[in-house]
Amino acid sequence: MRGYDVKKPPSQRRKTSSGGFTGPRSGRGSVEGRNDQVNRWYSAKAERGTIFDVRRFSTHDGSGIRTTVFFKGCSLNCRWCHNPEGIPTTRQPLFFEKRCIGCRLCEKAARAAGEQIGVERTMPAGNDEPASVLVRGIPYRAHDTENVALWERMIESCPSGALAWDSRTVTSAALASELLRDLPFFRHGGGVTLSGGEPLLQPEFAADVLRRCQTAGVHTAIETALAVPEANLRTVLPHLDHVFADCKMWGRAAHIAATGVPNDRILANLRYLLHGARAAGTRCFPTVTIRTPLIPQFTATEENIRAVAQFLASENPAIHYELLNYNPLAAAKYHLVGRAYCFDENPHKYMDDEMQHFADVAQAEGLKNVTIDK
């Protein structure tokens, strides 16, 4: 397997002509050395973190076939967020109405605990279909121990998975072990990507997961909006091979209106990454790609793309800049989390010529490496 020389830290790994890294030298000692190193990492103290999904066989979160981990919690509240279930930092219950079989076991569990509930019933469409029972009268309070225990009982009682938690807490050792089951799929350029939510809100947990994966020779990447303290970024960077960082909007007021927070911290972290990528020839630094998701009426304007491109070109004109097409599938998730989507009528993806127009705008401002993800 082509991977990393685990006897060397990331800063001393040698790139091959194919873009990968040299693996351990042949011979009995190198194999034993790898096993010893892996065992030491797995016996080390593990961190704990919260994730809401692990998605395998992804081809959009980095090079090759990747396994992507979605971290819970985000410092932004983008109105178009593709993963709205990942925004809250606390665990939340979800109700998948189409999975409900109308057994009313959740209602019985609640009443057994002495809970007074309100129930709405949707009449069946036909005689052979069960009525849907919705437990709507019980609010969820994440900091109320008794309320959380009640929801635990209701979710455990649901046989169809209609009631479920939106996330789980796991140790870095357990998560790394889960991810490394996919090692056979990473042999031809794939790897592990941390996404979210915002993985940099859990920096120690993220760093330990990445460190364990790198030790096993796995390429590591992260997708981040960078709305975090610089210290969080510095904690994770030594264990990354590739950083995908968003630069969604340039204007401060527009950024606040669309995401709920100013972009000062984001721009400061972007400058740090851009300067580091520019100096990568003299010191170890992960590959950096800057992305702008094209959201109609928000980020997908000539004015915004031009301003973002001017900023990037002034800092590092050779940086890889990627334009992401609008993804209309996000709208389907919003009813699950009780939120309204930003569009009353969901827009379509941009056509190829429209995507190319935005790329031309960015290139005209001096960026030399602009690509399109259709």
ABEGO torsion letter per residue (X at the ends): XBBBBAABBAAABBBBAAGBBBBBBBEAAAAAAAAAAAAAAAABBBBBBBBABBBBGBAAAEBEBBBBBBBBEBABBBAABABAAAABABBBBBBBAAABAGAGAAAAAAAAAGBBBBBBBBBBABAABBBBBBBAABBBBAABAAAAAAAAAAAAABAAGABBBABBBBBAAAAAAAAAAAAAAAAAGBEBBBBOEBAAABAAAAAAAAAAAAAAGBBBBBBBAGBBBAAAAAAAAAABABBBBBBABABAAAAAAAAGBBAAAAAAAAAAAAAAAAAAAABBBBBBBBBBBBBBGBABBAAAAAAAAAAAAAABAABBBBBBBBBAAAAAAAAAAGBBBABABBBBBBBAAAAAAAAAAAAAAGBABBBBBX
